Structure formats: C-alpha cells, structure tokens
C-alpha cells in the first residue's frame, strides 16, 4: 500500500509540472517577450507555457475566467514569432531579432 501511495504521489508531482503557469516576471527572459509585450498588454492576462521544446515555445494568454485570448508561438530555429488572437486575426507573424 505504501509503495502504491508513493507511486501515485510521484505521478501527481510530475503531472503538475506539465503545463507551467508563469508570472510575467519569468516571461521577460524569453527572446520573444519584448515583441509580445509590444503587441499585447501581457500584464492584463494570466500566462501559461503550453509547450516549450527544442523546436518551439507556445505561450497562452488567458482572461481571469481561463479563456484563451491570445497565443504566442516562437519557432526557435528560425526566430519566427507569431501572435494570434483567438478566433481572430494574426497580430504578428515575422522573424524577430534575438540576442542569442
């Protein structure tokens, strides 16, 4: 029984970190943040890193109710940044300059 409880608790800890909700203070380390903040008032939304792998990073910007309003997609190997308004138009889709 103890081993089973330990396995369940370990699984919950791992799953809890899959979709990390981050504060704005953590986002400014990303190369696409300045461009995102220029096009969207980031402070007005809850941010969630939906995907961050070697190819791309996807950040969701949500209202207080949890509804996604904007999606930021950064393609790492080409430095292409896309900002999409949910159910709307692309706000930005171009290569950005990065310091990396």
Secondary structure, DSSP 8 states (H G I E B T S, - for coil): -HHHHHHHHHHHHHHHTSSEEE-HHHHTTSTTHHHHHHHS-GGGSEEEEEEE-SSEEEEEEE-TTS-EEEEEEEETTTTEEEEEETTS-EEEEEE-----
